[in-house]
């Protein structure tokens, strides 16, 4: 196997230490190449180390940024929760100062119930507000009489379930006629009758209701006009009387 001199290009034996023409020292070349290779390897190691250091620094920066963003988000969440808590506390305090319990508007609404006193109070307010009766609301209360046998029922065109309800002001408990009377159909339709101002109800005549309306419509009207509280208060001043009348 031959080798060529890098200086003059002369072919030499592979084992030759010097070029046979120009005397180039092949041993020096080998040593230089070794040194150059070592330098190259060292540079590669340094470059690799620098790259690793840069990667570690980049990872550290990313971790720090993630932590900062997480802290910011947590602070925003806590701030929002504190604002909601403060708002809720203020609302509760305001409701307490106004003398009312913390409840939704729906809790204050009237509903259809099997409560004769509340039904009567609701109808009394409805009749008064719609000028079906000339009588204003009596703060002293009302008597609602349910005669078990009344000739009046025969004079009413819509008898409901054959039960007439006679509404009297408290001051007319013992004398005077009813403010109005009503019957209730099986479907909760209320038939409202008003007696004649001069002669009252004449058992020999037939009377048509001045108004027929469902109980749900009465409740809806009172809720729309925010009268639930007044109706409940009045129901405590309503007395239901079951009477015998020939």
VOBA-1610 file (N, C-alpha, C; in pm, whole numbers, padded with zeros to 5 digits, always signed):
BEGIN
Unk+00085-00118+00000Unk+00000+00000+00000Unk+00089+00125+00000Unk+00062+00222-00087Unk+00142+00342-00102Unk+00072+00462-00038Unk+00152+00566-00010Unk+00095+00693+00036Unk+00166+00807-00035Unk+00099+00916-00053Unk+00152+01028-00129Unk+00188+01143-00035Unk+00292+01209-00072Unk+00340+01322+00008Unk+00244+01438-00011Unk+00193+01497+00097Unk+00100+01611+00087Unk+00170+01739+00040Unk+00306+01735+00039Unk+00379+01856+00001Unk+00415+01857-00148Unk+00473+01742-00197Unk+00516+01739-00336Unk+00440+01640-00421Unk+00359+01553-00356Unk+00279+01457-00430Unk+00349+01331-00471Unk+00472+01314-00423Unk+00549+01194-00460Unk+00494+01073-00389Unk+00493+00959-00461Unk+00444+00834-00403Unk+00553+00777-00315Unk+00518+00735-00195Unk+00611+00678-00098Unk+00553+00548-00042Unk+00643+00469+00016Unk+00600+00348+00084Unk+00512+00386+00202Unk+00422+00299+00236Unk+00327+00329+00345Unk+00397+00345+00477Unk+00512+00270+00494Unk+00584+00274+00622Unk+00686+00389+00625Unk+00701+00462+00517Unk+00803+00566+00511Unk+00770+00678+00608Unk+00878+00727+00678Unk+00862+00836+00772Unk+00891+00970+00706Unk+00967+00966+00596Unk+01001+01090+00528Unk+00975+01071+00379Unk+00944+01179+00309Unk+00924+01173+00163Unk+01061+01155+00098Unk+01066+01061+00005Unk+01194+01029-00059Unk+01241+01139-00154Unk+01153+01233-00187Unk+01193+01340-00278Unk+01219+01471-00204Unk+01120+01512-00121Unk+01135+01643-00057Unk+01166+01635+00090Unk+01159+01514+00144Unk+01194+01496+00285Unk+01083+01533+00383Unk+00960+01546+00335Unk+00847+01580+00424Unk+00834+01476+00533Unk+00818+01522+00657Unk+00810+01433+00774Unk+00663+01392+00792Unk+00641+01264+00756Unk+00504+01212+00772Unk+00463+01201+00919Unk+00561+01187+01012Unk+00531+01174+01155Unk+00472+01304+01208Unk+00524+01419+01167Unk+00471+01547+01210Unk+00326+01565+01164Unk+00297+01520+01046Unk+00160+01530+00995Unk+00062+01453+01081Unk+00103+01335+01120Unk+00016+01251+01204Unk-00010+01316+01338Unk+00097+01375+01397Unk+00084+01440+01528Unk-00009+01561+01517Unk+00009+01638+01406Unk-00075+01756+01385Unk-00221+01718+01368Unk-00243+01612+01292Unk-00381+01566+01272Unk-00445+01523+01402Unk-00361+01458+01486Unk-00415+01413+01616Unk-00455+01534+01700Unk-00364+01639+01699Unk-00395+01759+01776Unk-00520+01829+01721Unk-00525+01835+01586Unk-00642+01898+01524Unk-00771+01823+01558Unk-00765+01691+01557Unk-00882+01609+01591Unk-00924+01633+01736Unk-00821+01643+01823Unk-00851+01667+01965Unk-00919+01802+01982Unk-00864+01903+01908Unk-00925+02037+01917Unk-01070+02034+01866Unk-01087+01961+01757Unk-01223+01952+01700Unk-01320+01887+01798Unk-01276+01780+01861Unk-01361+01710+01959Unk-01394+01799+02078Unk-01290+01877+02119Unk-01311+01967+02232Unk-01414+02073+02197Unk-01403+02128+02075Unk-01499+02228+02032Unk-01640+02170+02025Unk-01648+02047+01979Unk-01780+01983+01972Unk-01839+01964+02111Unk-01754+01924+02207Unk-01802+01906+02345Unk-01846+02039+02405Unk-01766+02145+02377Unk-01803+02278+02428Unk-01936+02325+02368Unk-01951+02301+02237Unk-02075+02342+02171Unk-02195+02265+02227Unk-02174+02136+02250Unk-02281+02052+02307Unk-02318+02100+02447Unk-02213+02136+02526Unk-02240+02183+02662Unk-02315+02315+02660Unk-02274+02405+02568Unk-02342+02534+02556Unk-02488+02516+02515Unk-02509+02421+02421Unk-02647+02393+02378Unk-02730+02341+02493Unk-02671+02249+02571Unk-02744+02194+02688Unk-02777+02304+02789Unk-02681+02395+02810Unk-02703+02503+02905Unk-02816+02596+02857Unk-02814+02623+02724Unk-02919+02708+02669Unk-03056+02642+02681Unk-03061+02511+02656Unk-03188+02438+02669Unk-03239+02441+02813Unk-03147+02423+02908Unk-03187+02426+03048Unk-03240+02565+03086Unk-03172+02670+03034Unk-03216+02806+03063Unk-03355+02832+03003Unk-03377+02783+02880Unk-03507+02800+02816Unk-03617+02729+02894Unk-03588+02608+02940Unk-03687+02532+03019Unk-03719+02606+03149Unk-03613+02661+03213Unk-03633+02734+03338Unk-03720+02857+03316Unk-03696+02928+03203Unk-03776+03047+03171Unk-03922+03009+03148Unk-03946+02899+03076Unk-04083+02853+03050Unk-04154+02818+03180Unk-04082+02750+03271Unk-04142+02712+03400Unk-04181+02836+03480Unk-04089+02935+03479Unk-04118+03060+03552Unk-04241+03130+03494Unk-04251+03135+03360Unk-04366+03199+03295Unk-04496+03127+03329Unk-04493+02991+03326Unk-04612+02914+03361Unk-04656+02943+03504Unk-04558+02951+03596Unk-04591+02979+03737Unk-04653+03119+03752Unk-04597+03216+03680Unk-04650+03353+03687Unk-04793+03359+03636Unk-04819+03291+03522Unk-04954+03290+03464Unk-05051+03221+03559Unk-05009+03109+03619Unk-05095+03035+03712Unk-05131+03121+03834Unk-05031+03193+03886Unk-05055+03281+04002Unk-05154+03391+03964Unk-05138+03447+03844Unk-05228+03553+03798Unk-05371+03503+03787Unk-05387+03383+03728Unk-05521+03324+03712Unk-05585+03298+03848Unk-05509+03243+03942Unk-05562+03214+04075Unk-05605+03342+04147Unk-05527+03449+04129Unk-05564+03576+04191Unk-05694+03630+04132Unk-05709+03616+03999Unk-05833+03662+03935Unk-05953+03583+03986Unk-05937+03451+03997Unk-06047+03367+04047Unk-06084+03406+04190Unk-05983+03424+04275Unk-06009+03463+04413Unk-06076+03600+04421Unk-06031+03691+04333Unk-06090+03825+04330Unk-06237+03820+04292Unk-06268+03738+04189Unk-06408+03723+04146Unk-06493+03662+04256Unk-06440+03559+04323Unk-06515+03495+04431Unk-06540+03592+04546Unk-06440+03675+04577Unk-06457+03773+04685Unk-06562+03877+04646Unk-06563+03915+04516Unk-06662+04013+04471Unk-06803+03956+04482Unk-06820+03828+04441Unk-06951+03764+04450Unk-06995+03751+04595Unk-06900+03715+04684Unk-06934+03701+04825Unk-06975+03835+04884Unk-06901+03940+04846Unk-06935+04074+04896Unk-07072+04116+04848Unk-07100+04089+04718Unk-07230+04126+04662Unk-07342+04051+04731Unk-07320+03920+04757Unk-07422+03840+04824Unk-07445+03888+04966Unk-07335+03925+05034Unk-07346+03974+05172Unk-07423+04106+05176Unk-07392+04194+05079Unk-07462+04323+05073Unk-07610+04306+05047Unk-07643+04210+04958Unk-07783+04184+04928Unk-07857+04133+05052Unk-07791+04040+05124Unk-07852+03986+05245Unk-07871+04095+05350Unk-07770+04182+05362Unk-07779+04289+05461Unk-07891+04386+05425Unk-07900+04418+05295Unk-08004+04510+05251Unk-08143+04453+05278Unk-08160+04324+05249Unk-08290+04261+05273Unk-08323+04260+05421Unk-08221+04237+05504Unk-08243+04235+05648Unk-08283+04372+05699Unk-08217+04478+05648Unk-08249+04613+05691Unk-08389+04653+05650Unk-08437+04599+05541Unk-08571+04632+05494Unk-08678+04550+05566Unk-08636+04467+05660Unk-08730+04390+05739Unk-08788+04271+05666Unk-08720+04223+05563Unk-08769+04107+05489Unk-08661+04001+05485Unk-08703+03878+05479Unk-08608+03768+05472Unk-08553+03759+05331Unk-08434+03693+05318Unk-08374+03676+05186Unk-08449+03566+05114Unk-08525+03605+05015Unk-08602+03508+04938Unk-08620+03560+04799Unk-08647+03474+04705Unk-08666+03516+04567Unk-08805+03575+04550Unk-08822+03648+04437Unk-08951+03709+04409Unk-09060+03604+04397Unk-09021+03486+04349Unk-09121+03381+04331Unk-09180+03337+04464Unk-09100+03343+04571Unk-09149+03303+04704Unk-09257+03397+04754Unk-09260+03523+04704Unk-09357+03621+04751Unk-09486+03619+04668Unk-09488+03541+04562Unk-09605+03538+04475Unk-09718+03457+04538Unk-09840+03496+04504Unk-09956+03417+04545Unk-09966+03295+04455Unk-10012+03185+04511Unk-10034+03063+04434Unk-10174+03013+04461Unk-10222+02925+04373Unk-10355+02868+04392Unk-10346+02764+04504Unk-10416+02790+04613Unk-10412+02702+04729Unk-10555+02668+04772Unk-10566+02564+04849Unk-10695+02528+04907Unk-10707+02597+05043Unk-10721+02730+05036Unk-10725+02812+05156Unk-10841+02911+05142Unk-10957+02881+05201Unk-11075+02967+05183Unk-11052+03111+05224Unk-10978+03135+05332Unk-10954+03273+05378Unk-10870+03349+05276Unk-10764+03284+05225Unk-10678+03348+05127Unk-10753+03370+04995Unk-10836+03273+04957Unk-10917+03288+04835Unk-11012+03406+04848Unk-11077+03417+04963Unk-11172+03526+04985Unk-11101+03661+04985Unk-10985+03668+05053Unk-10908+03793+05058Unk-10864+03834+04918Unk-10820+03737+04839Unk-10777+03766+04702Unk-10893+03822+04620Unk-11010+03761+04634Unk-11125+03806+04557Unk-11174+03943+04603Unk-11167+03968+04733Unk-11207+04100+04787Unk-11120+04209+04727Unk-10989+04184+04722Unk-10899+04283+04663Unk-10925+04299+04513Unk-10947+04188+04445Unk-10973+04196+04301Unk-11100+04276+04272Unk-11207+04249+04347Unk-11333+04319+04329Unk-11317+04468+04355Unk-11243+04503+04462Unk-11223+04643+04496Unk-11139+04715+04392Unk-11031+04651+04346Unk-10940+04715+04251Unk-11004+04734+04114Unk-11100+04648+04078Unk-11163+04657+03947Unk-11301+04723+03950Unk-11330+04786+04064Unk-11454+04864+04078Unk-11580+04780+04053Unk-11571+04653+04085Unk-11690+04569+04075Unk-11783+04600+04191Unk-11724+04644+04301Unk-11802+04688+04416Unk-11758+04828+04452Unk-11851+04909+04502Unk-11817+05046+04543Unk-11740+05049+04673Unk-11738+04937+04741Unk-11677+04933+04874Unk-11525+04927+04864Unk-11458+05012+04942Unk-11312+05005+04952Unk-11275+04898+05054Unk-11147+04866+05061Unk-11101+04763+05153Unk-11122+04808+05297Unk-11187+04721+05374Unk-11216+04750+05514Unk-11103+04697+05601Unk-11034+04787+05669Unk-10922+04746+05753Unk-10965+04665+05874Unk-11097+04671+05907Unk-11146+04596+06023Unk-11169+04448+05991Unk-11174+04414+05863Unk-11189+04273+05826Unk-11322+04243+05760Unk-11341+04116+05729Unk-11459+04071+05656Unk-11513+03940+05713Unk-11643+03921+05692Unk-11710+03794+05724Unk-11752+03731+05592Unk-11717+03605+05572Unk-11762+03531+05454Unk-11854+03420+05504Unk-11983+03434+05472Unk-12082+03338+05520Unk-12115+03237+05410Unk-12122+03111+05452Unk-12156+03002+05360Unk-12286+02939+05409Unk-12399+02996+05371Unk-12526+02938+05416Unk-12545+02799+05354Unk-12587+02706+05439Unk-12604+02569+05391Unk-12732+02554+05309Unk-12829+02644+05332Unk-12954+02635+05256Unk-13002+02777+05231Unk-12972+02830+05112Unk-13004+02970+05084Unk-13095+02979+04962Unk-13201+03064+04977Unk-13290+03089+04863Unk-13217+03166+04754Unk-13110+03238+04791Unk-13039+03321+04695Unk-12979+03238+04582Unk-12935+03118+04613Unk-12870+03036+04511Unk-12961+03011+04393Unk-13092+03006+04420Unk-13188+02980+04312Unk-13206+03101+04219Unk-13161+03218+04266Unk-13175+03339+04186Unk-13050+03366+04101Unk-12949+03285+04118Unk-12824+03308+04046Unk-12819+03221+03921Unk-12784+03280+03809Unk-12783+03204+03682Unk-12670+03102+03678Unk-12560+03132+03743Unk-12448+03038+03749Unk-12427+03001+03895Unk-12476+02884+03928Unk-12482+02843+04069Unk-12353+02779+04117Unk-12258+02759+04027Unk-12134+02695+04069Unk-12160+02554+04117Unk-12115+02525+04235Unk-12135+02393+04295Unk-12244+02400+04403Unk-12347+02485+04375Unk-12460+02503+04466Unk-12418+02551+04604Unk-12316+02634+04606Unk-12275+02698+04731Unk-12250+02844+04703Unk-12322+02930+04775Unk-12303+03073+04759Unk-12216+03125+04873Unk-12128+03218+04840Unk-12038+03281+04937Unk-12080+03427+04950Unk-12122+03468+05071Unk-12169+03604+05094Unk-12062+03681+05172Unk-12015+03790+05112Unk-11904+03867+05172Unk-11960+03992+05240Unk-11938+04003+05373Unk-11985+04118+05452Unk-11864+04190+05511Unk-11876+04319+05520Unk-11778+04395+05596Unk-11797+04365+05745Unk-11692+04375+05822Unk-11699+04348+05965Unk-11801+04439+06032Unk-11809+04564+05988Unk-11901+04658+06050Unk-12047+04624+06020Unk-12069+04542+05918Unk-12205+04500+05885Unk-12232+04356+05927Unk-12162+04312+06029Unk-12176+04174+06074Unk-12321+04141+06110Unk-12387+04233+06176Unk-12522+04205+06227Unk-12633+04271+06146Unk-12601+04366+06062Unk-12705+04429+05979Unk-12643+04472+05847Unk-12729+04499+05752Unk-12680+04539+05621Unk-12657+04418+05532Unk-12654+04442+05403Unk-12637+04333+05308Unk-12491+04306+05277Unk-12467+04202+05199Unk-12329+04169+05163Unk-12271+04269+05064Unk-12140+04282+05065Unk-12072+04368+04968Unk-12087+04307+04829Unk-12070+04178+04821Unk-12094+04102+04698Unk-12106+03955+04736Unk-12153+03876+04645Unk-12160+03731+04666Unk-12095+03665+04545Unk-12055+03537+04563Unk-11995+03467+04451Unk-12017+03317+04463Unk-12006+03251+04351Unk-12009+03105+04346Unk-11883+03059+04273Unk-11849+02933+04293Unk-11727+02878+04232Unk-11763+02751+04156Unk-11733+02749+04027Unk-11757+02630+03946Unk-11654+02522+03977Unk-11679+02403+03927Unk-11587+02291+03952Unk-11452+02313+03886Unk-11447+02398+03781Unk-11320+02428+03715Unk-11252+02551+03774Unk-11296+02595+03893Unk-11239+02711+03964Unk-11272+02845+03898Unk-11374+02846+03815Unk-11424+02975+03764Unk-11509+03040+03872Unk-11483+03167+03900Unk-11555+03240+04005Unk-11658+03332+03940Unk-11784+03320+03983Unk-11893+03403+03933Unk-11926+03507+04040Unk-11906+03635+04008Unk-11922+03742+04106Unk-12055+03814+04081Unk-12134+03827+04188Unk-12264+03895+04180Unk-12263+04013+04275Unk-12334+04117+04232Unk-12346+04236+04316Unk-12494+04269+04333Unk-12536+04291+04457Unk-12677+04317+04482Unk-12717+04457+04439Unk-12844+04475+04418Unk-12897+04606+04381Unk-12877+04704+04496Unk-12840+04827+04464Unk-12816+04927+04569Unk-12942+04959+04648Unk-13058+04950+04583Unk-13183+04988+04649Unk-13253+04870+04715Unk-13264+04761+04640Unk-13347+04650+04688Unk-13270+04526+04726Unk-13139+04526+04707Unk-13063+04405+04738Unk-13096+04296+04637Unk-13080+04171+04678Unk-13113+04059+04591Unk-13259+04022+04608Unk-13330+04013+04498Unk-13471+03972+04500Unk-13478+03824+04464Unk-13525+03739+04555Unk-13529+03594+04528Unk-13621+03558+04413Unk-13707+03649+04371Unk-13799+03620+04261Unk-13738+03653+04125Unk-13618+03709+04124Unk-13553+03743+03999Unk-13429+03654+03978Unk-13382+03653+03852Unk-13262+03578+03820Unk-13151+03677+03786Unk-13036+03655+03849Unk-12924+03748+03833Unk-12809+03680+03758Unk-12752+03757+03665Unk-12631+03713+03597Unk-12510+03771+03667Unk-12399+03700+03665Unk-12279+03754+03730Unk-12229+03880+03659Unk-12181+03976+03738Unk-12121+04095+03678Unk-11981+04062+03624Unk-11928+03950+03672Unk-11795+03909+03625Unk-11776+03760+03652Unk-11727+03688+03551Unk-11687+03549+03569Unk-11540+03540+03530Unk-11460+03489+03620Unk-11316+03486+03598Unk-11257+03366+03669Unk-11154+03307+03611Unk-11090+03192+03676Unk-11006+03238+03795Unk-10992+03147+03890Unk-10912+03180+04008Unk-10768+03211+03968Unk-10717+03140+03868Unk-10579+03163+03826Unk-10560+03305+03771Unk-10663+03357+03701Unk-10655+03493+03648Unk-10658+03597+03760Unk-10736+03569+03863Unk-10738+03659+03980Unk-10599+03664+04045Unk-10540+03546+04065Unk-10407+03538+04126Unk-10304+03608+04039Unk-10313+03587+03908Unk-10219+03650+03816Unk-10229+03802+03822Unk-10352+03853+03826Unk-10374+03999+03833Unk-10309+04056+03960Unk-10333+03992+04073Unk-10281+04043+04200Unk-10129+04036+04204Unk-10070+03928+04149Unk-09925+03918+04144Unk-09865+04025+04054Unk-09930+04049+03940Unk-09880+04151+03848Unk-09883+04289+03910Unk-09975+04311+04004Unk-09986+04441+04070Unk-09919+04442+04208Unk-09838+04338+04234Unk-09759+04331+04359Unk-09845+04347+04484Unk-09955+04272+04488Unk-10048+04284+04600Unk-10049+04160+04688Unk-09950+04072+04670Unk-09948+03947+04746Unk-09944+03971+04896Unk-09860+04065+04939Unk-09846+04092+05082Unk-09977+04144+05142Unk-10043+04237+05070Unk-10170+04292+05120Unk-10277+04183+05131Unk-10280+04095+05031Unk-10379+03988+05033Unk-10356+03895+05152Unk-10232+03860+05177Unk-10202+03771+05290Unk-10239+03837+05422Unk-10209+03966+05434Unk-10245+04037+05557Unk-10396+04039+05578Unk-10469+04064+05469Unk-10615+04069+05481Unk-10673+03932+05514Unk-10610+03826+05464Unk-10663+03691+05490Unk-10667+03660+05640Unk-10578+03727+05716Unk-10579+03708+05861Unk-10696+03779+05928Unk-10765+03864+05852Unk-10880+03938+05906Unk-11010+03891+05840Unk-11006+03775+05781Unk-11126+03716+05721Unk-11177+03603+05810Unk-11306+03608+05837Unk-11369+03503+05918Unk-11466+03425+05830Unk-11453+03295+05828Unk-11541+03208+05750Unk-11649+03154+05843Unk-11775+03175+05806Unk-11888+03127+05888Unk-11975+03031+05807Unk-11994+02913+05860Unk-12090+02818+05802Unk-12222+02839+05873Unk-12325+02881+05801Unk-12450+02915+05868Unk-12564+02832+05810Unk-12670+02824+05887Unk-12796+02762+05841Unk-12893+02874+05809Unk-12948+02870+05689Unk-13040+02975+05650Unk-13153+02911+05568Unk-13276+02942+05608Unk-13390+02887+05536Unk-13424+02975+05416
//
